[in-house]
Structure formats: structure tokens, C-alpha cells
């Protein structure tokens, strides 16, 4: 295991209980896959984690994730969290969220592209 991964693991020991998901989430954080898209000047934001099948969109406050694991296992009560939400929690605590800024004029086109991406991911996973 890399030294950088060990340092990050030491910063967030409370998440180690998620075992395999913890390692996957650490890798996502270290790879810069945790994104917060901010729109200016309104301050709107969209959170995403780049996964193996594309971007998964999350709302950490609800909590919600667009991935199938969240839909079937988390909402189904079999798991507490998906690795995308776990990645976001770790990235926030470690100060490793990649912030991307856009103009408010880009909000509509960004959402349209996001919806297309989500449907592409759904096609791949079925």
C-alpha cells in the first residue's frame, strides 16, 4: 500500500469499519474522483464521484447516490452506504474534494449532459 494511502487511512479511521468499500473509497479520493461542481454567482452545487462506469451524482445531505448499489442495497436496508458517498465523506474530512467552477449560464447544459450520462450508466449496468 502506498504511503499516501496509509496517511489518508490514518486521517479517517472512523470509516475503516466499511472494510472493502473503505479501500475503494480511499483510491477514489486519492485519484481525484470526488468532485464538487459549483456554479457562480448563484452558489448552486452538484456533487459527483467518478466511478468505474462514469459519474455518480450524490447528495451527501440526504444522503443519495445515483448508483445501483445505493438503490438496491442501501435503500433496501442491506448496506449502510455506497462507496461513492463514503468517498465524499472521506474527501471532505481530508480536504481532498476537487472543486470545479462554472458560470450559472452553464447550469442548464450541465444538467442536460448529466441526465444523459446517468442514462448511459444505467444502460451499461443493466
Beta strands, then each sheet from edge to edge (+ up, - down):
strand 1: 34-40
strand 2: 45-51
strand 3: 54-59
strand 4: 64-65
strand 5: 98-103
sheet 1: 4+ 3- 2+ 1- 5-
end
